[in-house]
Amino acid sequence: MEPVPNATVYIVDDDADVREALAWLLRSRRLLSECYDSAEAFEAMLQAQPAPRHPCCLLLDMRMGGMSGLSLFNLMLERGQIAAMPVIFLTGHADVPTAVDTVKRGAFDFCEKPFSDNALVDRIVQALQNSEEHLAQSRVRDAVLERLHELTERERDVMRLVVEGIPNKLIADQLDISVRTVEVHRARVFDKMQVKSAVELANLLRVS
């Protein structure tokens, strides 16, 4: 699998040897990584920076001193962060039932120690691809919301009725304005929303 451009793999494990081995593995596959020796250190980073703008994923040890990987995952889940940053748990055999439960709740996957390098890297790349797709969809939603913000209240009224498939004459009757005024507002809505038809406008609004 080809690496995802501008992607970062975060490694959170309290074992220095594991962190170094994983970082080396990722370098050998042309993947950038950042290492953290505790869930607390990684949580501090999450609190300090805005939502990720580039594809990323998290390799998270389930059992650590202090805050556990599971506790960190639960925090990220509550804040809605795991879609942009998929979580792959690194776990021992005793933790497998718990890891399976986290996958049901939204974790991307888990890898049991000792893990296969090739299988782990394949899953990491897939997680990064998921992150990339999520971020792309978020950018589209943000762009649509920005365009919507530019509409006047009357343009929003016209847009709502246009999307419902109501003809200009009936829109004019409902809003107590002239057909010509409806046509002007409709043209402005299409221009601001960067669409050419009511169908295209309806499809665009579905992503927002």
N, C-alpha and C positions, 0 to 999 in steps of 0.2 A: 504494500500500500504506500502511496505517495504521502509524505508529510504535509500537514496543513500549514500554509504560509502564516507567518506572524503569530504562531500559536505558542502557548506556554503551558507546561505541565507542572503543577504544584505538587510537591512531595512533602507530606507531613508524617514524620515517623521519629520516635525518640531514640532510635538505634542509629548511631552515626554510620556504622558499616552498611546498613541497609540503604540509608540516604545516598551514600557515596556510590554504592553499586548501581542503584537505580539511575542516578544522574549520569554515570558513565554509560549505562545501557542506552539511555535516551540520546546522549551525545553521539553515540555510534550510529544512531538511526536519524541523525540530523534533526533532533527535537530539543528545543530549549526547555530548561527546567529551573525552578526555584525551590530551595529546600527550607523546611522549617522543622525545628526539633521538638515542637509541642503544638498541641491544638490551640493553646492560649496565644502563642506567637502568631499563628496563622489567623486566628480570630481578630487579633489586634490589627493585622494588615487589612483584613476585610472591612473593619470599622473605619480605617483611615483613608481608604481609597474608594472612588465611586464604582458603580457597576462596571464589569469588564467591557472593554470596547473591542478586544481581540479574542479569538477562540482560545479556550483554556479548558482544562479539566483538573481534577484533584485525585491524587493517589493518597489514600488516607488509611493509616494503620488503625485498626479497630481498638486495640488495647494499648494505652499509653499511661504513664504516670500523670497525675493531675486530671485535666479534662480528657475524657476518652474520645476516641474518634466518633463513637456513636452519639455522644452528647453534642459534638460539633456538627455532625450531620443533622441532628434534630433542630439545632438553631438555624442552620442554612435552609432547611426544609420550611420552617416557619416563616422565614423571610423571603421565600420564593427565589432562592439563589441557585438552585441545583439545575435549572433548565439551561442557564447560560454557562454554568460550571459543573458539568456532570461529575459525579463522584464514583470512583472505583475503590472499593475497600480492599485492603491487604489484610488477610486474616489467617489465623491458625485453624486447625481442624476443629477445635472445640467451639470456635465462634461461627461455624458455617450456618447453623440454624438461624442465628441472629442476622447474619449477612443476607441470607435468603429473604428474611422478613424485610430488611432495608430495601432490597431490590423491589419487593412488592410495593413499598412506600415511595419509590422514586429514585433510588440509587441506580446508577447505570449498570454496575456489575460488581462482582467481587472476585478476587484471585486468591486462591489458597496457597499459603507458603508450604514448601518451596514452589515457586511458580515457573512456568515455561516462559522464557524471554520472548520468544516469537509470539506466543499467544497473548501475552500481556501487551506487547507493543501494538499488535493488531487491534486489541480492544481500546487502547489509548487513542489510536488514530481514529477509530470509529466514534469515540466520545468527543474528540476534537471536531470531527465533521458535524456531529449533532450540535455542538456549541456554535459552530460557524453558521449553521442553518438557522438556529434560534436568534442569533444576533442580527442576521440579515433580515429576518421577519420583523424583529423589533425596530430596525431602522426604517423599514417600510411603514410600519404602524406610526412611528414618530413623525415621519414625513407627511402622512395623511392627516394626522392630528394638527400639525402645523398649518396645513392648507385649510382645514376646517376652521381654525382659529381666525383666519383672514376673512371669513364670510361675515356679512352683516346679518342681523337677525332676520330681515326680510328674505335675504338670499337663502338662509337656512330653511325658512318656511317653504319657499319655492322648491328647493332641493328635495325636501322630504316628500312633497307631492309628486315631483318628477320621478323620483325613485319608485313610487307606488304605481307608476304607469298612467297617471291621470293626465288627460290632454290639456293643452294650454288654456282652452276656453273654460273648462271646468275649474282649473286652478284659479283663473281670473275671477270666476264667480265665487269660489270659496274664500278667496282673500280680499274680495271686493276691490279689485284693481283691474286695469285694462289689460287686454290680451297683449298689447304692445309692451306694456310694463313687464308682464310675465316673460315675454321673449327676451327683453333686455336682461332681466335677472337671471334667466336660464343661461344666457350666453356668458354672463359674468361668472356664474357657478362653474360652468364647464371650463372656462379659462383658468380660474383660480385653482380648481381641482385637477387641472391638466388632463382632461378627458374629452372625448369627442362624441359620446353617446350616453343615453340614460343607462343602457346596459353596462357600459364600462364604468360609469359612476357607481352603480349598485354593487358591482364586483369589487370596486376599490373600497367602498365603505364596509364591506364584510371583513376586511383585514384589520380594520381599526377597532 
